[in-house]
Amino acid sequence: MGKLKGLSLFANVGIAEAYMKDIGVDIKVANELDPKRARFYQEVYPDAHMICGDITDDKIRENIVNEAIDERVDFVMATPPCQGMSEAGLRLEFDPRNQLIFYAVDVIKKIKPKYVFLENVPKQLTTKISYHDEILLIPEYIQRELSPYYRFNTDTLVMAKDYGVPQLRERNIYMLVRLDLPYVWQFPEKQKEITLREAIGDLPSLDPLLREGMELTLEKFPDFLEKQQKGLAVSKWHFPPKHSWKQVEWMMHTPTGKSAIYNDVYYPQKAGGVPVVAHHNHYRRLKWDMPCRTITQNNGVISSLACVHPGREYIDESGNILYSDPRVLSIYELFIVMSLPLDWPIPEWADESFIRKVIGEGIPARLVQMLMNALLSQL
């Protein structure tokens, strides 16, 4: 059998597609609402046709369906936005973004592809939607609409850490095979976990670039420029993240795997020493001896959920115990924990904030590769 021809819905910038061509899946058509993301996708995947527009618009959706049929697409991947149901979001009841599954299902039913890959956060399993004056859980809706035509995988919850990705990242994934085909698409055998130490432990240490300016940066971190050069020698993406001194100082006193909110002196605080109210995973360093915690779209901010480098203990000139790398992961380190190719061709115009956001919203590329291989090995 030749290559599978695919359609990618809610495509973001194509993180999930990073290894598709390598394994014999040719994405012919993609759809993304945001013009900046659509432009990024088109530059990274010039052989695909990106349809930029709102899938809820009947004309846009018709265009997607017609092009997919013309291209004889036999595989559809749909990854609707998860912010409406993510643990890191507000989780408003009947968030409009949760209703986007309707339009993905509509496209699938019109195209009738052989295979379907539907991905979202685990919270999808208990998220309610309103459909024709009826309240349904999203899984109930998907099963009702697609089970007459497709065979579903038995288990749907999967951890990226079980498939060669050095990141926890739990997801709910439906892998469907059309009923007229003999294949059974299930999760493959789990692999050995990759710890952060194994994944990024050999990379050069980086000091943060302080927002207050280079003068203070060099005062606090005399080796800043030397470390910066060693990082850039590895990759142009292994450069120092920028943070405020007060947050950096808090993290310098925070041990590996711990949150600064539990520090006795150097804890997150407002003027006058008033403690910042924070979740126990905010201002938290990652652990070396386990996979990375789930990367979020706000991964460039120290105060976000468990996104600070694990660091290493050292003694300063005054005999104080401190911890190195009081910073978030570099973009290069994000490449690794998201299992992206280290030479992934990010467009030159994309800025750091944008890159971090779209990476945090993506599906680990290696996870998709492994799950797709479980199907492709049968064809």
N, C-alpha and C positions, 0 to 999 in steps of 0.2 A: 504494500500500500504506500502511496506517496504521502506527502506532507498533509497534515491537517490544516485547513484554512479556518481562521478564527475571526471573531468579532469581540472587541473589548468594550464593555459599557462601564460608565463611570471610571474612565481609564486613568484619571490622575495624570502622572507624567510617565506612566509605563514601568513602574518598579517591578510589578509582577511579571512583566514580559521580558525581563532582562536576559533570560536563558531560553526563551521560546524557540528562536531560530536554531539554537544548538541542538535541540531535541526533536526537531521536525514539526514545529507548529509555526505556521506563517500567518501572523495577524494581518488581515487584509483591510479591515475597517475598524475604526475606533470612534468613540464618542466621549466628549468631555465638555462640561458646561463652561468652565473658566477659560477665557481666551489665552491667558498667560500659560496655564498648564497645557492647553492644547498646542500652543506653539512649541513648548518644550518637547512634548511627545513627538510632534511631527519632525523636529530636528534630530531627535534620537533615533526615530524609526521612520526614515524617509520612504520606505517601501509600503507603509500602511497609509490609508487615506483617513485622516482625522476629520470627523464631522464635528465642528464646534457649535454647540447649541444646547438648548434645554430639551431633554428627552420627554418632558411633559407636554411640549408643543407638538400637536398632531402632525404638522408638516415636517418637523425635524425627525420625529419618530418614523414617519413614512419613508423619509429619505434613508434613514438607517436601515430599515427593513429591505427596501428595494435594492440598495447597494449590496447588502449582505447576500440577498438571493442571487443577484447578478454575479457575485463573486463565488457562488456555490459554497458559502460558508457552512461548515459542518461542526463547528465548535463555538460556543458562546461563553464568555467569561463575564460575570457581572459582580461588581463590588460596590454596592450603593453606599453612600456616606453613612458613617456609623456614629457621628457626633450626637445624634438624637437619642442614642441608647447606650453610648459608651460609659463606663464607670468614671471616666475622667470628665464627662460632660454634665449638663444640667438634668438630662433625662426627663424632659417635659412630656407629660402624657399626650399622645397623639401629635407629637412633633411632626411637622410636614415632611421632614426628610425621611421619616420612617415609612411614609406612604410611597416612596419612590420604587419600592419593590413591585408595585402594580405595573409600572411601565416596563420594567425589565421582563416581567412575566408576559406582558402583552407582546413584546418583541419576540421572545422565545416561542410563543405559541404561533406567531405568524411565520417565522422562519423555519421552525421545526428542525433544528439542528440535531445531529446524532448525539452530541455530548454537551453537557452544561456544567459549568463550575460557578456556584453561587457562594460568595464569601461575606461574612460579617462577624461582628463581635458576639461572644456567647450570650450577651444580654438579649440578642435577637430572639432567643428561645422563649423568653417570657414577656416580650414586648407586644402590646396590643395595637391593632389598627382598626380603623372603621371602614367597612366594605359593604356597600349597598344596605346601609342602615343596620348592619350587623357588626358586632364587636368580635374580632378574631385575634388569636395569637398569630404572629407572622408565620411560624412553621405550619399552623393549620391551614393558612391561606395558600402557602406554597404547595403543600401536599394536595389540597383540594383541586388546585388548578393544573398541576403538572403530573400527578400520579397516574391519570388515565393514559399518559403518553410515555412516561419515563420510569425507569427503575432507580430507586434511591439507594445510596450507601447506608449501611446499617448504623454505624457510629458517625456522628457529625462533629463532635468536639475534638479539636486537635491542638497540640502545643508545638510551636515552631522548634523548640529546643529538642524535640524528639527526631528531628529530620535534618541534622547537620547545620542548624542555625544557632549561633551562640546568644540566643535571646529567648525568654520565656514565651511571650506573645501567644496567648490562647485565642483560638478562633473557632467559629462555627461554620463549617463548610459542607455544602451539599454537592455531591458529585453524581450527576445523572447520566444514564445511558438510555437511549430510546428503546422502547420495548421490542422493536423488530430486530434488535441486534443481540448477539449472544453473550456479550461481555459483562463482567461483574466488576464494578469499579469501587474498590475499598481502599482504606488507608494501608500503605505498605508496612512492613516490619519496622519497628522503631530502631533508631541508631543511637550510638553512645553520645551523651551530652558533651558539648564543648564549653568549657568554662571561659570566663573573661581573661583569666591568666593565660590560657592557651591561645585565645583569640587575639588579644592586644597587649599581652604582658611584655613582649619584646620591643614594642614601639618606644621611641625616644620620649622621655618625660617633657612636658611643656608647662611653663609658667603662664598664668593668664596675663592678658594685656589689660591694664587697669583703665577704666573709663576716665579717671582723673588726669590721664596723660602719661607720656613716656618718661618724664622726669621722675614721677612717683613710682612708676613701674620698675625702673632701674634701681631706685632707692630700696624698694622692698625685695626685688628679685635681681641681684647683680648679674646672674647668669642668664637672664631672659634672652638676650640676643643670640648667645651661643646655643641655647636650647632651641630657639626658633629656627636657626639654620640647620640643626640636626633633624628637626621635624620636616622641614621643607625638602631636605635631601631624600627623605623617604617618599614624600608626595606633596604636591602643591596644596593638597586638601588637609594635610596634617599641620595646621597652623594654630596659633594660640587664640582661643575664644576670648571675648572681651567681657569683663565684669567690673562691678563697683568694688572698691577696696573693702568696704564694710562686710560685704558678703564673702569676699575672698578670705578675709581674716577669720570669719566664723568657720569656714571650711578648713582652714589651716589647722584648726584645733579640733577637728572632727575625725575620729578614727574611721578606718575602712569599715564599710557596712553599717555605720551609725548615722543618725540624723543630728544636725546641729541644734535642734530644739531641745536636746537633752544635755547640752553642755552646761556646766556650772557657771561659767563666766562669759564665754564667747558664744552666746546664743542669739538667734534672730530677734532683734529688738528695735523698737521705735525710740524716738528722742526721750531721754530721761530713764532709759533702761526698761521701758514697758515691753514685755515679751510680745512677739508677733504670734497671733493665733494661727496655727498651721496644722495640717494633717501630719501624722507620724512619718509619712514617706516624703514629705517636703524637706528640702535642704539635706537630702540623704545621699551619702556616698554608696556606690555600688559595691558588691562583694567580688573579690578575686576568684573564689573557688566555687562559683556557680555561674550559669549563663546570665547575661544582662537582663535586667528587668525590662518590661515592655516599653519600647521607645514611643513617646507621644509627640504630637506636633509642636509642643512647647519645649522641646529638648534643649534649646539654647539658653534656658533660664535656670540658674542655680536653685531657685525656690520651687521649681516644678517637681514632678513626681520622680524620685529616684533616678536622677540623670547625671550625677556628679561622679567623676573619675574615682576609682577606688583609692588611689594614692598610696604612698609608702611612708612608713614612719622614719623620721630622722631627728637628730638633736641639733638645735641651733647653737649659736655662739654663747648664749646665756644659759645653756643647759636645759632649755624647754623642749618637751616632746611635741613635735609638729608633724604634719602630713603633707606630702608633696602633691602636686597637680590639683590645686584647689579650683577646679574648673569643670565645666561640662565636657562631654566627649567631643573630640574634634570631628569634623565632617568625615575625615578618613576613617576614624574609629566607628562612626555611624555606618559607613559603607560595610565594614566588616560585620558588625552585629546585625545588620539587615541583610547580610549575605549577598550584597551587590557585587558585580565585577569591579575590581579595584581600578580598572581603566574605563569605567562607565563614562560615556562621552557627554558629560553635563555641558550644556551650552554656556559660552563665555559670559553672556549677559545676565545669567541667573545669579542673584545675590544670595548671601549666606542665609538670611532670614527665610527667604523663599525655599531654598534647598532644604533647610532643616524641617520646615513645615510639611513639604510634600513627602519627604522621607518618613516622617513620623506618621503619616496617614497611609503609607503603603503596606503591601503584603510582602514579607520576606521572599526574595526571588528564589532562593534555594528551596524553600518549602513548596512553592508552586511547581518548581521543576521536579521535585521528588514525587509529588502527588500526580502530576501529569504522566510521569514515567510509569506509574502503576497502571495506567490505562494503555499507554503507547506500547508497553511490552507485550500486550495481548494482540495488537493489531497486525 
